């Protein structure tokens, strides 16, 4: 009987075997790219049908905002503020696609600030829906700018639920690079989390109407029908010490019969630190005898 000597296992062998095994099972970059493209197309098909459905409704928004001081290098407030400032806005908000393939907007019409009625000279939501031709562009801009100045902090019109919807829409397909981040669950539904990053230097979001900034979106997309259940937009305004984030959550609404925005959170840091949370309810169909028509 011949005894075969036991040879020691090289220390690199288990590691090499694991690497080979992982290599066999890990999806290739091309496969991940195809999967991301297919999922994004499913999402865009969902948004194609979702846009006109959501556009039939107006909701009530309650937005609670906070502004906090940010200390500079000498320990003093950079904005001159020393205490936390709060504000409660109650508004009507409608969802409107401007004609001619232009931006999908959420038109906010502030009704009260801290329970006090807003002056009647502010442009109202009704004005946009009953406008036609070139007038709708002027009215939509007037409503957006007139109501943006009621935000606590700098005037802004980007803290609305349609921001991620516009960025993810088919009209901006070539402006973004998409990748899959992983699987998740939202409200009991299986979703895929995707990252949609705008190509530099950014040409969609004009921050505070000054200059364009890159906008990156993280989206939680239902695996079965492409529905959007949650979305987060991150922007880096020039000259700011931090980013500006807007996150939107969607849930079913019995009245509307579709998923609708139910919650929005916002945070930003510049000369001051701001954050806020908005809730949406009382969805109802907006009825008017006017028509929204493209110019000419």
Secondary structure, 3 states (H helix, E strand, C coil): CCCCCCCCCCCCHHHHHHHHHHHHHCCCHHHHHHHHHHHHHHHHHHHHHHHHHHCCEEEEEEEEEEEEECECCCCCECCCCCCCEEEEEEEEEEEEECCCCCCEEEEEEEEEECCEECCCCCCCHHHHHCCCCCHHHHHHHHHHHHHHCCCCCCCCCCCCCHHHHHHHCHHHHHHEEEEEEEEEEECCEEEEEEEEEECCCCCCEEECCCEEECEEEEEEEECCCCCEEEEEEEECCCCCCCCEEEEEEEEEECCCCEEEEEEEEEEEECCEEEEEEEEEEEEEECCCCCCCCCCC
